[in-house]
Amino acid sequence: MTDIAALLKAARLIPVLTIEREEDAVPLAEALVAGGVKTLEVTLRTDAARKAAALMRRHVPDAIVGLGTALTEEDLRLAKDLDLPFAFSPGGTPKLYEAALRLEVGFVPGIGSASELMLGLEFGYSCFKLFPAETVGGINMLKSLGAPFAQARFCPTGGITEATAPNYLALPNVLAVGGSWLTPAAEIRAGNFAAITARAKTSLAKLS
């Protein structure tokens, strides 16, 4: 099974991708990789998402492709079938935790409260997606969780911007941040992948 903590720490910045057309998958992944952003979360929010993830996995070998918005066992099984190293979820239920363990999928459950975090810890998880980060308290929430849950590590997502990402990554319990600002839908539709590459480079530079 994937070492999720190592994957997140190496990635630092994970774009949350909502792909509307299959034909955009490969050039989008290539554009992000060219900008230095290699760990990609393809959200299961569109009809094209499943095929898009498979195309990226097959045709962009330098990309580390995983799924997002994994809500069911079938979603986790898709990650397993495509041999993807991780799957993010906006939450975590006992059924989903049990399925991820049984399928041996690199699962990153979402949490938005101390109680949800405790449930994940009970199932043996230590890396979580704080979601929706800005809505549930953002940086202050992560600071508050740090003392009682020193073993937990996070990839906050939801409302984070290029400007605020460095502030999140400065926290000791944050390994990576996720966001959609890297890939505006209008640029993807227009095929303006050069702009996405440039933004990826700029965003990474601000994290160093």
C-alpha positions in Angstrom: 0.0 0.0 0.0 1.1 3.6 -0.7 3.0 5.4 2.0 0.6 8.3 2.0 2.6 10.5 4.4 5.6 10.3 2.1 3.5 10.9 -1.0 1.9 14.0 0.5 5.2 15.4 1.8 6.8 15.0 -1.6 3.9 16.5 -3.4 3.4 19.6 -1.2 0.9 21.0 -3.8 -1.9 18.8 -5.2 -4.3 20.3 -7.8 -7.9 19.3 -7.5 -8.9 18.6 -11.1 -12.5 18.6 -12.4 -12.2 17.4 -16.0 -15.2 17.8 -18.2 -13.8 16.4 -21.4 -11.6 13.2 -21.8 -9.5 14.9 -24.5 -8.3 17.5 -22.0 -6.9 14.8 -19.6 -3.5 14.2 -21.1 -2.5 17.8 -22.1 -3.7 19.0 -18.7 -1.5 16.4 -16.9 1.4 17.2 -19.1 1.0 20.9 -18.5 1.1 20.5 -14.7 4.0 18.1 -14.8 5.9 20.6 -16.9 5.3 23.1 -14.2 6.7 20.8 -11.6 3.3 19.7 -10.1 3.2 15.9 -10.5 0.7 14.6 -7.9 -2.8 15.1 -9.4 -6.2 14.5 -7.9 -8.9 13.7 -10.5 -12.2 14.3 -8.8 -15.0 11.9 -9.6 -17.5 14.7 -10.2 -17.9 14.4 -14.0 -18.7 11.7 -16.4 -15.3 12.1 -18.0 -13.4 11.6 -14.7 -12.9 7.8 -14.8 -11.6 7.8 -18.3 -9.5 10.9 -17.7 -7.7 9.3 -14.8 -7.0 6.2 -16.8 -5.6 8.2 -19.7 -3.3 10.2 -17.5 -2.1 7.1 -15.8 -1.3 5.5 -19.2 0.1 8.4 -21.1 1.8 10.7 -18.6 4.3 8.5 -16.8 5.8 11.3 -14.7 2.4 12.1 -13.2 1.2 10.5 -9.9 -2.5 10.2 -10.5 -5.1 9.5 -7.9 -8.8 10.0 -7.4 -10.8 12.6 -5.5 -14.4 12.7 -4.3 -14.3 8.9 -3.6 -17.6 8.4 -1.9 -18.2 4.6 -2.2 -16.5 1.3 -2.2 -17.0 1.3 -6.0 -14.9 4.5 -6.2 -12.1 2.9 -4.2 -12.3 -0.2 -6.3 -11.8 2.0 -9.4 -8.6 3.3 -7.8 -7.5 -0.2 -7.2 -8.4 -1.4 -10.7 -6.5 1.5 -12.3 -3.5 0.9 -10.1 -3.7 4.4 -8.7 -1.7 5.1 -5.6 -4.2 7.2 -3.7 -7.9 8.2 -3.3 -9.1 11.3 -1.5 -12.6 11.5 0.1 -14.4 14.6 1.5 -15.3 12.5 4.5 -14.9 9.1 6.1 -17.5 6.5 7.1 -16.9 3.1 8.8 -18.0 1.4 5.6 -15.5 3.4 3.5 -12.7 2.9 6.0 -13.3 -0.9 6.0 -13.4 -1.0 2.2 -10.2 0.9 1.8 -8.4 -1.4 4.2 -9.8 -4.5 2.6 -8.9 -3.3 -0.9 -5.5 -2.0 0.3 -6.1 1.4 -1.4 -4.0 4.4 -0.3 -7.0 6.2 1.2 -7.0 9.8 2.5 -10.2 10.4 4.3 -11.7 13.8 4.9 -12.4 15.2 8.3 -14.0 18.5 9.5 -14.1 17.9 13.3 -12.3 16.3 16.2 -14.8 13.5 16.4 -14.4 12.7 12.7 -10.6 12.7 13.2 -10.9 10.3 16.1 -12.9 7.9 14.0 -10.2 7.8 11.4 -7.5 7.3 14.0 -9.5 4.4 15.4 -9.3 2.7 12.0 -5.5 3.2 11.9 -5.2 6.2 9.7 -2.9 9.1 10.4 -3.2 11.3 7.2 -6.3 13.2 6.6 -7.8 15.7 4.2 -9.2 18.7 6.2 -12.3 19.6 4.2 -13.7 22.1 3.5 -10.6 23.7 5.1 -11.5 27.4 5.1 -15.1 26.7 6.1 -14.3 24.5 9.1 -11.6 26.8 10.6 -8.6 26.6 8.3 -5.3 27.4 9.9 -6.8 27.9 13.4 -8.5 24.6 13.2 -5.3 22.8 12.3 -3.4 24.6 15.1 -6.1 23.5 17.5 -6.0 19.9 16.4 -2.2 19.8 16.6 -1.9 19.4 20.4 -4.4 16.7 21.2 -3.7 14.8 17.9 0.0 15.1 17.5 0.1 12.0 15.4 -2.2 13.3 12.7 -1.1 14.9 9.5 -3.1 16.8 7.0 -3.7 17.9 3.4 -6.2 20.8 3.7 -8.4 21.4 0.7 -11.3 23.8 0.1 -11.0 27.5 -0.3 -7.2 27.6 -0.3 -5.5 30.0 -2.7 -2.1 30.6 -4.1 -1.7 33.4 -1.5 -2.7 31.3 1.5 -1.1 28.0 0.6 2.3 28.9 2.1 0.7 29.7 5.4 -0.9 26.3 5.6 2.3 24.5 4.7 4.2 26.4 7.4 2.2 24.4 10.0 4.0 21.3 11.4 1.0 19.0 10.9 0.4 19.9 7.2 2.2 17.9 4.6 0.5 19.2 1.5 -2.3 21.5 0.3 -4.9 20.9 -2.3 -6.6 23.5 -4.5 -8.3 24.2 -7.7 -6.7 27.6 -8.5 -4.0 26.0 -10.6 -6.5 24.8 -13.3 -9.3 27.3 -14.1 -12.1 25.7 -16.0 -12.0 28.5 -18.7 -8.3 27.9 -19.4 -8.9 24.1 -19.7 -11.8 24.7 -22.1 -9.7 27.1 -24.2 -6.8 24.7 -24.3 -4.6 27.4 -22.7 -2.3 24.8 -21.0 0.7 27.1 -21.2 -1.0 29.4 -18.7 -1.5 26.4 -16.4 2.2 25.4 -16.6 3.2 29.0 -15.7 0.8 29.1 -12.8 2.1 25.8 -11.5 5.7 27.1 -11.6 4.7 30.3 -9.8 2.7 28.5 -7.1 5.5 26.1 -6.4 8.0 28.9 -6.2 5.9 30.6 -3.5 6.1 27.5 -1.4 9.9 27.3 -1.3 
